[in-house]
Amino acid sequence: MSITPQASGAAGERTGLRVAYGGAVYPAEEIARGAAYELFSADEVTGFEWAPRPGSALPWRRFVHATEVAAVHGAPEPAEEPEAPLLVPLHRERGWASVHHLSQQPQAADDPLLAAVRGSAVIRRGTRMVKILSARQLAGYVRGWLPHGFCYREYDVAHLRTPAATAVLRGDGAGAQDGVDITYALRWRAADPSDYDVPVGVEHRGLTALAPRDRLGAAVLGTGFVPSSNQLVPEFITRDFADLPMPANATLLAYPADGSEVVLYTYQAEQRGWLRMVGPQWRHLLAAVPGVSPDQEYVPTGEAPRSTQLVGSYGGGDYEAVADMPGGFRVLAMTRAARYPVDSAARRVRFARWRGVPCLVLREEAGWLRMRLCRPGPEAVVATGAQCHERGVYEAWAPGAEVTDDQVVDHPYPL
C-alpha cells in the first residue's frame, strides 16, 4: 500500500501542483510546459538528491519526465498544443526495457518495433529544439554561429537539467574536462520539419563507421537514439548538417549544478544580436565563457559570415525574412510597420562538390571555400582531410578552383 504525503512546503505553496510518482504524491514544479517535473520531498527518498533551497522545508528533489509520472494534480491549462511523446506499440514480450536495449544496438537499426517508436517523435512547425553547448560553443553562438548538427526536441530532454545528466547530449567531446559545472544550451523553435533529419538508414551509415580517432562526442549508433545506459532520447540532425537561420527570440541558457534554468541571452532578429537577460545574481555563469564580457548588455552579430538565409516574397518582391514562431514568417525589418507576413518563404543554402564529396559552402575567403560535409563517413573524411569540430560536423578548406557543381538552392517552406 502506498502512502500519499501531505502537501506542504514552499513548492506546494508556489504552484499547488502535485505529481504522483513511484506510489507517492509529491509537491512539484512544472518544467517546459509539462514536459517534465521537479519533485520535492521533506524526507530522503530513493533516487532523490539533497538540494536544499533557501526558505524551503523540502530539501530533497528529483527531476522526472512527464511519461514517468502516474498523475498530475493542479496543473494549469496548457497554453499550446503539447508535443507528441514517444510511443511504444503494445507488445506482449517487448516493453520499455526491451526497446531501450534495441536502441543501443547498431545492428537493430532496421528493427520494425524500434522504427515505430522512433517514428513517433516528430517535429512540427514551432517545436522547441535544444542543442547542448560547451562554454566555447556558447561563445561561438554569441558571436554569430547558427543552429546546426545534432539537436533534440526540448520535450524529450526537459528532465535532464544538471551538468551530469546532460553530459550524454554534449557533442564537443570535452565532457567534464572543461572544468565547468554548468550546462549551456541553445533553444529555438523549428521553422519547418523539413529542416531536420533522423540519422538512420543508408545515407547516414558513414556516421556509424567513423573511428573514435576521427570523431568527437559519443558514437552515432544509427538507431536514431542517443547512446545512453538509462535514457531513451531520440536525436535529430539539421538536414545536410546545414546551418539554419536563427529564428526570432531564440535563447541561450545556462543550467548550474542545482538544475535551475537561467536565460542568458535572447536573440533580437531585427538588430542582429543577442540581448543579455541575466542579472547580477547569475552573471558568474558567464565567467567561463571565453571572449564574452558578462557586463556587455548587447552583443551584435551583424558582421558574422552566414552560410544560409531565410528569404520571403511580399508584394512581388523578395526580402530577407525571419521565422517568428508560432506566428509564422515575416519580412525582416527594423520598423514594426514594415514587418509584413510573407507570401512565400524558403531557406537559401549553397552546395558544391569537392573531390567527389557533397558539401555545404559556409563562406569564401581569398579564393578558398570553407566546406562542411553533408554526409560524413570514413571515405569522405579521408578524401577531403576534413576535421571534426563537434559530433557529426566535419569541415575543411578547399581551393575554389577544385570545387564543382557550385550552386545556390532554395528549400521552400509550405505556407
C-alpha positions as CSV (number, residue, x, y, z in Angstrom):
1,M,0.0,0.0,0.0
2,S,1.4,3.4,-0.9
3,I,1.1,6.4,1.3
4,T,0.4,9.9,-0.1
5,P,2.3,12.5,1.7
6,Q,0.5,15.6,2.9
7,A,1.2,18.7,0.7
8,S,3.3,21.2,2.4
9,G,6.3,23.4,1.9
10,A,7.4,26.3,-0.4
11,A,7.0,24.4,-3.7
12,G,3.4,23.4,-2.9
13,E,2.5,26.9,-1.8
14,R,4.0,28.4,-5.0
15,T,2.3,26.2,-7.5
16,G,-0.3,24.0,-5.9
17,L,1.0,21.2,-8.2
18,R,1.1,17.6,-7.0
19,V,2.6,14.7,-9.0
20,A,2.0,11.0,-8.4
21,Y,5.3,9.2,-8.9
22,G,6.5,5.8,-7.6
23,G,3.5,5.2,-5.4
24,A,3.6,8.6,-3.7
25,V,2.4,12.1,-4.4
26,Y,4.9,15.0,-4.2
27,P,4.8,18.8,-4.4
28,A,6.2,19.7,-7.8
29,E,7.1,22.4,-10.2
30,E,6.4,22.2,-13.9
31,I,9.2,22.2,-16.4
32,A,8.9,23.1,-20.1
33,R,5.1,23.4,-20.0
34,G,4.6,19.9,-18.5
35,A,7.3,18.0,-20.4
36,A,8.9,17.3,-17.0
37,Y,8.5,18.0,-13.3
38,E,10.8,18.8,-10.4
39,L,9.6,16.8,-7.4
40,F,10.2,17.8,-3.8
41,S,10.3,15.8,-0.6
42,A,10.9,16.6,3.1
43,D,12.4,13.2,3.6
44,E,15.1,11.2,1.8
45,V,13.6,9.1,-0.9
46,T,15.5,6.7,-3.2
47,G,16.5,8.5,-6.4
48,F,16.1,12.0,-4.8
49,E,19.1,14.3,-4.4
50,W,19.8,16.6,-1.5
51,A,19.4,20.1,-2.9
52,P,18.0,22.5,-0.2
53,R,16.7,25.9,-1.3
54,P,16.6,29.0,0.9
55,G,13.3,29.1,2.8
56,S,12.1,25.6,1.7
57,A,11.2,22.8,4.0
58,L,11.7,20.3,1.2
59,P,15.4,19.7,0.7
60,W,15.2,16.6,-1.4
61,R,14.4,16.8,-5.1
62,R,14.3,14.8,-8.3
63,F,13.6,15.6,-12.0
64,V,11.3,13.2,-13.8
65,H,9.9,13.2,-17.4
66,A,6.2,13.5,-17.9
67,T,6.0,10.0,-19.2
68,E,7.3,8.6,-15.9
69,V,4.6,10.1,-13.7
70,A,1.2,8.4,-12.9
71,A,-0.9,11.5,-12.4
72,V,-0.7,15.3,-12.2
73,H,-3.0,17.3,-9.9
74,G,-3.5,21.0,-10.1
75,A,-1.7,21.5,-13.4
76,P,-2.6,24.7,-15.3
77,E,-4.4,24.5,-18.6
78,P,-1.9,24.1,-21.4
79,A,-1.3,27.3,-23.4
80,E,-0.4,25.5,-26.6
81,E,-0.6,22.0,-28.1
82,P,1.8,19.6,-26.4
83,E,4.5,17.8,-28.3
84,A,3.9,14.1,-29.2
85,P,5.6,11.7,-26.8
86,L,7.5,8.6,-27.7
87,L,5.0,5.8,-28.2
88,V,5.9,2.1,-27.7
89,P,3.4,-0.2,-29.5
90,L,1.7,-2.6,-27.1
91,H,3.6,-5.9,-27.2
92,R,3.3,-9.0,-25.0
93,E,7.0,-9.6,-24.8
94,R,8.6,-6.3,-25.5
95,G,8.4,-3.4,-23.1
96,W,10.4,-0.2,-22.4
97,A,13.5,-2.2,-21.3
98,S,13.5,-4.2,-24.5
99,V,13.1,-1.0,-26.6
100,H,15.9,0.7,-24.8
101,H,18.1,-2.3,-25.3
102,L,17.3,-2.3,-29.0
103,S,18.0,1.5,-29.2
104,Q,21.6,0.9,-28.1
105,Q,22.3,-1.9,-30.7
106,P,23.5,-0.6,-34.1
107,Q,22.5,-3.9,-35.7
108,A,18.9,-3.3,-34.6
109,A,18.6,0.0,-36.6
110,D,16.1,-1.7,-39.0
111,D,14.0,-3.4,-36.4
112,P,10.3,-2.6,-37.1
113,L,9.5,-2.0,-33.5
114,L,12.3,0.4,-33.0
115,A,11.5,2.2,-36.2
116,A,7.9,2.6,-35.0
117,V,9.0,4.1,-31.6
118,R,11.5,6.4,-33.3
119,G,8.8,7.5,-35.8
120,S,6.6,8.7,-33.0
121,A,9.0,11.5,-32.2
122,V,8.0,14.2,-34.7
123,I,9.0,17.8,-35.2
124,R,6.3,20.2,-36.2
125,R,6.4,23.9,-37.0
126,G,7.2,25.7,-33.8
127,T,8.6,22.7,-31.9
128,R,11.2,23.9,-29.4
129,M,14.6,22.4,-30.2
130,V,17.6,22.3,-27.9
131,K,21.4,21.9,-28.6
132,I,23.7,21.3,-25.6
133,L,26.8,23.5,-25.7
134,S,30.2,23.8,-24.0
135,A,31.4,27.2,-22.8
136,R,33.5,27.5,-26.0
137,Q,30.4,26.7,-28.2
138,L,28.3,29.2,-26.3
139,A,30.9,31.9,-27.1
140,G,30.6,30.9,-30.8
141,Y,26.8,31.4,-30.8
142,V,27.1,34.7,-29.1
143,R,29.4,35.8,-31.9
144,G,27.1,34.6,-34.6
145,W,27.1,30.9,-35.1
146,L,23.8,29.4,-36.4
147,P,22.0,26.2,-35.3
148,H,23.5,23.1,-36.9
149,G,24.3,19.5,-36.4
150,F,22.9,17.2,-33.7
151,C,19.9,18.6,-31.7
152,Y,16.9,17.4,-29.7
153,R,13.3,18.2,-29.0
154,E,13.1,20.1,-25.7
155,Y,10.2,17.8,-24.8
156,D,12.5,14.7,-24.8
157,V,15.3,16.2,-22.7
158,A,13.4,18.5,-20.3
159,H,14.1,16.3,-17.4
160,L,17.9,16.3,-18.0
161,R,18.8,19.5,-16.1
162,T,22.1,19.1,-14.4
163,P,25.6,19.0,-16.0
164,A,25.9,15.3,-15.0
165,A,22.6,14.4,-16.7
166,T,23.2,16.4,-19.9
167,A,26.7,15.1,-20.4
168,V,25.3,12.4,-22.7
169,L,24.0,15.1,-25.0
170,R,27.2,17.1,-25.5
171,G,28.8,16.9,-28.9
172,D,32.1,18.6,-28.3
173,G,33.8,15.6,-26.7
174,A,35.1,17.6,-23.7
175,G,32.6,16.4,-21.1
176,A,33.7,17.3,-17.6
177,Q,37.2,18.0,-18.9
178,D,36.5,21.7,-19.3
179,G,36.2,22.0,-15.6
180,V,32.9,23.9,-15.6
181,D,30.0,22.5,-13.6
182,I,27.5,24.4,-15.8
183,T,25.5,23.2,-18.8
184,Y,24.9,25.7,-21.6
185,A,22.2,25.3,-24.3
186,L,20.7,27.0,-27.3
187,R,16.9,26.8,-27.6
188,W,14.9,27.8,-30.7
189,R,11.7,27.0,-32.4
190,A,11.7,24.9,-35.6
191,A,10.7,26.8,-38.7
192,D,9.8,23.7,-40.6
193,P,10.1,19.9,-40.1
194,S,11.9,19.7,-43.5
195,D,15.0,21.4,-41.9
196,Y,15.7,18.2,-39.8
197,D,16.6,14.7,-40.4
198,V,17.0,11.5,-38.4
199,P,20.5,9.9,-38.5
200,V,19.3,6.5,-39.6
201,G,19.4,4.5,-42.8
202,V,21.9,4.0,-45.6
203,E,22.6,7.7,-46.3
204,H,23.8,8.2,-42.7
205,R,25.7,4.9,-42.4
206,G,29.0,6.7,-42.7
207,L,28.5,8.3,-39.4
208,T,28.3,5.0,-37.6
209,A,31.5,3.8,-39.3
210,L,33.8,6.6,-38.2
211,A,36.7,5.5,-36.0
212,P,37.0,7.1,-32.5
213,R,40.1,9.0,-33.6
214,D,38.1,10.7,-36.3
215,R,35.1,11.9,-34.2
216,L,34.2,14.0,-31.2
217,G,31.5,13.1,-28.7
218,A,29.6,9.9,-28.4
219,A,29.4,7.3,-31.2
220,V,26.5,7.6,-33.6
221,L,24.5,4.3,-33.2
222,G,22.4,4.7,-36.4
223,T,19.2,3.9,-34.5
224,G,18.2,7.5,-34.1
225,F,18.7,7.4,-30.3
226,V,21.4,8.8,-28.0
227,P,23.9,6.3,-26.6
228,S,22.8,6.0,-23.0
229,S,22.6,3.3,-20.4
230,N,19.4,4.6,-18.9
231,Q,17.8,7.2,-21.2
232,L,15.7,6.8,-24.4
233,V,16.3,10.1,-26.2
234,P,15.6,10.5,-29.9
235,E,18.2,12.6,-31.7
236,F,17.9,14.7,-34.8
237,I,20.4,16.5,-37.1
238,T,19.9,19.6,-39.2
239,R,19.3,18.4,-42.8
240,D,22.7,18.0,-44.6
241,F,24.3,19.3,-41.4
242,A,23.4,22.8,-42.7
243,D,23.2,25.9,-40.7
244,L,19.7,27.1,-40.1
245,P,18.7,30.8,-40.0
246,M,18.4,31.9,-36.4
247,P,14.7,32.4,-35.5
248,A,13.5,35.4,-33.6
249,N,13.5,35.0,-29.8
250,A,15.9,32.1,-29.7
251,T,17.6,31.9,-26.3
252,L,21.0,30.9,-24.8
253,L,20.6,29.2,-21.5
254,A,22.6,28.0,-18.5
255,Y,21.9,25.2,-16.1
256,P,24.1,25.3,-13.0
257,A,24.5,22.3,-10.7
258,D,21.2,22.8,-9.0
259,G,19.3,22.4,-12.3
260,S,17.9,25.9,-12.4
261,E,17.3,27.3,-15.9
262,V,18.8,30.7,-16.4
263,V,18.2,32.7,-19.6
264,L,21.4,34.3,-20.5
265,Y,20.6,36.0,-23.9
266,T,17.6,36.3,-26.3
267,Y,18.1,36.8,-30.0
268,Q,16.9,40.1,-31.5
269,A,16.4,39.3,-35.1
270,E,16.0,42.9,-36.4
271,Q,19.0,44.1,-34.5
272,R,21.1,41.0,-35.5
273,G,22.4,40.5,-32.0
274,W,21.9,38.9,-28.5
275,L,20.4,40.9,-25.7
276,R,21.7,39.9,-22.2
277,M,18.8,38.9,-19.9
278,V,20.8,37.7,-16.9
279,G,21.1,39.9,-13.9
280,P,24.0,40.4,-11.5
281,Q,23.0,37.3,-9.4
282,W,23.8,35.0,-12.3
283,R,26.5,36.7,-14.3
284,H,29.1,34.5,-12.8
285,L,27.7,31.8,-15.1
286,L,29.4,33.7,-18.0
287,A,32.8,33.9,-16.3
288,A,34.0,30.6,-18.0
289,V,32.8,31.7,-21.5
290,P,35.9,32.8,-23.5
291,G,35.7,36.2,-25.1
292,V,32.3,37.2,-23.6
293,S,32.0,40.0,-21.1
294,P,29.3,39.4,-18.5
295,D,28.8,43.2,-18.3
296,Q,28.1,43.6,-22.1
297,E,24.3,44.2,-22.4
298,Y,24.0,43.7,-26.2
299,V,26.3,41.6,-28.4
300,P,25.9,42.3,-32.2
301,T,26.4,39.5,-34.7
302,G,25.8,41.6,-37.9
303,E,29.4,41.2,-39.2
304,A,29.5,37.4,-38.7
305,P,29.6,35.4,-42.0
306,R,26.4,33.5,-42.6
307,S,26.1,30.4,-44.8
308,T,22.3,30.5,-45.0
309,Q,19.5,32.9,-45.3
310,L,15.7,32.9,-45.0
311,V,14.1,34.7,-47.9
312,G,10.5,35.6,-48.4
313,S,8.3,37.2,-51.0
314,Y,5.9,40.1,-50.4
315,G,4.1,42.3,-52.9
316,G,6.0,40.9,-55.8
317,G,9.5,41.5,-54.3
318,D,12.0,39.2,-52.4
319,Y,13.2,40.2,-49.0
320,E,15.2,38.7,-46.2
321,A,12.7,37.1,-43.8
322,V,12.7,35.8,-40.2
323,A,10.8,32.9,-38.6
324,D,8.9,34.1,-35.6
325,M,7.0,31.0,-34.4
326,P,4.3,30.4,-33.6
327,G,3.3,33.5,-35.6
328,G,4.9,32.4,-38.9
329,F,7.3,34.1,-41.3
330,R,7.6,37.9,-41.8
331,V,9.8,40.4,-43.5
332,L,12.9,41.2,-41.5
333,A,12.6,45.0,-40.9
334,M,13.7,47.4,-38.2
335,T,10.4,49.3,-38.2
336,R,7.4,47.3,-36.8
337,A,5.1,48.6,-39.5
338,A,7.2,47.0,-42.3
339,R,7.2,43.5,-40.7
340,Y,4.7,42.1,-43.2
341,P,3.8,38.4,-43.3
342,V,5.4,36.9,-46.4
343,D,3.6,35.2,-49.2
344,S,6.2,32.5,-49.5
345,A,9.4,31.5,-47.6
346,A,12.5,29.5,-48.3
347,R,15.8,28.6,-46.8
348,R,18.7,29.5,-49.1
349,V,21.9,27.5,-48.9
350,R,24.9,26.9,-51.1
351,F,26.1,23.4,-52.1
352,A,29.1,22.2,-54.0
353,R,31.2,19.0,-54.6
354,W,34.9,18.8,-53.7
355,R,36.9,15.7,-54.7
356,G,33.6,14.0,-55.4
357,V,32.2,14.7,-51.9
358,P,28.9,16.6,-51.5
359,C,29.5,19.6,-49.2
360,L,27.9,22.8,-47.9
361,V,29.7,26.0,-48.7
362,L,29.9,28.0,-45.4
363,R,31.9,31.0,-46.6
364,E,34.6,32.2,-49.1
365,E,37.9,33.9,-48.4
366,A,40.6,34.8,-50.9
367,G,39.7,32.1,-53.4
368,W,39.2,29.4,-50.7
369,L,35.9,27.9,-49.7
370,R,35.0,26.7,-46.2
371,M,33.3,23.3,-46.7
372,R,31.2,21.2,-44.4
373,L,30.5,17.5,-45.3
374,C,26.8,16.8,-46.0
375,R,27.3,13.0,-45.4
376,P,30.3,12.4,-43.2
377,G,31.9,9.0,-43.4
378,P,35.4,7.4,-43.4
379,E,35.9,7.8,-47.2
380,A,34.7,11.4,-47.3
381,V,36.9,12.3,-44.3
382,V,40.0,10.8,-45.9
383,A,39.3,12.3,-49.3
384,T,38.9,15.8,-48.0
385,G,41.0,15.8,-44.9
386,A,38.1,17.3,-43.0
387,Q,38.4,17.9,-39.3
388,C,35.7,17.1,-36.8
389,H,34.6,20.2,-34.9
390,E,31.8,18.6,-33.0
391,R,29.8,15.4,-33.1
392,G,28.9,14.8,-36.8
393,V,30.3,18.2,-38.1
394,Y,33.3,17.9,-40.4
395,E,34.8,20.9,-42.1
396,A,37.8,21.7,-44.4
397,W,39.2,24.5,-46.6
398,A,39.0,23.8,-50.4
399,P,40.7,25.7,-53.2
400,G,37.9,27.4,-55.2
401,A,39.4,26.1,-58.5
402,E,38.9,22.4,-57.4
403,V,35.2,22.8,-56.5
404,T,32.5,21.6,-58.9
405,D,28.7,21.8,-59.0
406,D,28.7,25.0,-57.1
407,Q,25.0,26.1,-56.8
408,V,22.7,28.0,-54.5
409,V,19.5,26.1,-53.7
410,D,16.2,27.4,-52.1
411,H,14.4,24.9,-49.9
412,P,10.8,26.2,-49.9
413,Y,8.6,26.1,-46.8
414,P,4.9,25.4,-47.4
415,L,2.7,28.2,-46.0
